[in-house]
């Protein structure tokens, strides 16, 4: 059994209206690439570590970047959320998020202890 993630026919039917239209050259399989993007993001992998079944890593990254810049993923989330009978709010506990070790020093200049203690 494979550990790869594949969108089902029902999931693809719900997402299909949000995909941008293909202009000119036909896109590669619309199930393969979004499934690969979800797999990469869900597992925290680098694009170059994508399994071959999802296609070239460059294709996955380019589609993720282009669609992200165009707001395709945001429209998907908003559209899917608006289909719910009862609106819900999902919150993320800030303790789960990691900050870079230099994040604490960004607020105050070095040697300026008074502002870093009061802020």
HUFENKA-V584998 format. One record per residue. RES is the residue in one letter. SS is DSSP state (hx for helix, st for strand, lp for the rest). OMEGA is omega in radians with two decimals (NA if undefined). NEAR is the number of other C-alpha atoms within 12 Angstrom. Layout:
BEGIN
res=RES ss=SS omega=OMEGA near=NEAR
res=RES ss=SS omega=OMEGA near=NEAR
END
This chain:
BEGIN
res=X ss=lp omega=-3.08 near=4
res=X ss=lp omega=3.07 near=7
res=X ss=lp omega=-3.12 near=9
res=X ss=lp omega=3.12 near=20
res=X ss=lp omega=3.08 near=24
res=X ss=lp omega=3.05 near=23
res=X ss=lp omega=3.13 near=24
res=X ss=lp omega=3.10 near=16
res=X ss=hx omega=3.13 near=13
res=X ss=hx omega=3.12 near=11
res=X ss=hx omega=3.12 near=18
res=X ss=hx omega=3.13 near=21
res=X ss=hx omega=3.12 near=15
res=X ss=hx omega=-3.10 near=18
res=X ss=hx omega=-3.04 near=25
res=X ss=hx omega=-3.13 near=24
res=X ss=hx omega=-3.10 near=17
res=X ss=hx omega=3.14 near=24
res=X ss=lp omega=3.07 near=29
res=X ss=lp omega=3.10 near=21
res=X ss=lp omega=3.09 near=14
res=X ss=lp omega=3.13 near=11
res=X ss=lp omega=3.11 near=7
res=X ss=lp omega=-3.08 near=6
res=X ss=lp omega=-3.14 near=7
res=X ss=lp omega=3.12 near=10
res=X ss=lp omega=3.01 near=19
res=X ss=lp omega=-3.05 near=16
res=X ss=lp omega=-3.12 near=21
res=X ss=hx omega=3.06 near=31
res=X ss=hx omega=-3.05 near=27
res=X ss=hx omega=-3.04 near=29
res=X ss=hx omega=3.09 near=35
res=X ss=hx omega=3.08 near=37
res=X ss=hx omega=3.10 near=30
res=X ss=hx omega=3.11 near=38
res=X ss=hx omega=3.12 near=41
res=X ss=hx omega=-3.14 near=26
res=X ss=hx omega=-3.13 near=27
res=X ss=hx omega=-3.11 near=26
res=X ss=hx omega=-3.13 near=19
res=X ss=hx omega=-3.09 near=15
res=X ss=hx omega=3.10 near=17
res=X ss=lp omega=-3.11 near=14
res=X ss=lp omega=2.98 near=17
res=X ss=lp omega=-3.13 near=18
res=X ss=hx omega=-3.11 near=28
res=X ss=hx omega=3.13 near=19
res=X ss=hx omega=-3.14 near=22
res=X ss=lp omega=3.07 near=30
res=X ss=lp omega=-3.09 near=25
res=X ss=hx omega=-3.10 near=17
res=X ss=hx omega=3.14 near=22
res=X ss=hx omega=-3.14 near=31
res=X ss=lp omega=-3.11 near=26
res=X ss=lp omega=3.11 near=21
res=X ss=hx omega=3.13 near=25
res=X ss=hx omega=3.10 near=21
res=X ss=hx omega=3.12 near=26
res=X ss=hx omega=-3.12 near=37
res=X ss=hx omega=-3.11 near=27
res=X ss=hx omega=3.13 near=19
res=X ss=hx omega=3.13 near=32
res=X ss=hx omega=-3.12 near=27
res=X ss=hx omega=-3.11 near=17
res=X ss=hx omega=-3.13 near=17
res=X ss=hx omega=3.08 near=24
res=X ss=hx omega=3.12 near=20
res=X ss=hx omega=-3.14 near=13
res=X ss=hx omega=3.13 near=16
res=X ss=lp omega=-3.11 near=18
res=X ss=hx omega=-3.10 near=24
res=X ss=hx omega=3.09 near=26
res=X ss=hx omega=3.11 near=17
res=X ss=hx omega=3.08 near=21
res=X ss=hx omega=-3.10 near=25
res=X ss=hx omega=3.13 near=17
res=X ss=hx omega=-3.14 near=17
res=X ss=hx omega=3.13 near=19
res=X ss=hx omega=3.13 near=21
res=X ss=hx omega=-3.11 near=17
res=X ss=hx omega=3.11 near=14
res=X ss=lp omega=-3.10 near=13
res=X ss=lp omega=3.13 near=12
res=X ss=lp omega=3.14 near=8
res=X ss=lp omega=3.12 near=8
res=X ss=lp omega=3.13 near=12
res=X ss=lp omega=3.02 near=12
res=X ss=lp omega=3.12 near=9
res=X ss=lp omega=-3.12 near=7
res=X ss=lp omega=3.08 near=8
res=X ss=lp omega=3.09 near=8
res=X ss=lp omega=-3.08 near=8
res=X ss=hx omega=3.12 near=8
res=X ss=hx omega=-3.13 near=8
res=X ss=hx omega=-3.08 near=8
res=X ss=lp omega=3.13 near=8
res=X ss=lp omega=3.04 near=11
res=X ss=lp omega=3.10 near=12
res=X ss=lp omega=-3.06 near=9
res=X ss=lp omega=3.12 near=8
res=X ss=lp omega=-3.07 near=10
res=X ss=hx omega=-3.12 near=10
res=X ss=hx omega=-3.09 near=15
res=X ss=hx omega=-3.10 near=18
res=X ss=lp omega=-3.05 near=15
res=X ss=lp omega=-3.05 near=17
res=X ss=lp omega=3.05 near=17
res=X ss=lp omega=3.12 near=12
res=X ss=lp omega=3.11 near=12
res=X ss=lp omega=-3.13 near=11
res=X ss=lp omega=-3.05 near=14
res=X ss=hx omega=-3.08 near=13
res=X ss=hx omega=-3.12 near=12
res=X ss=hx omega=-3.12 near=14
res=X ss=hx omega=3.13 near=15
res=X ss=hx omega=-3.07 near=12
res=X ss=hx omega=-3.07 near=9
res=X ss=lp omega=NA near=12
END
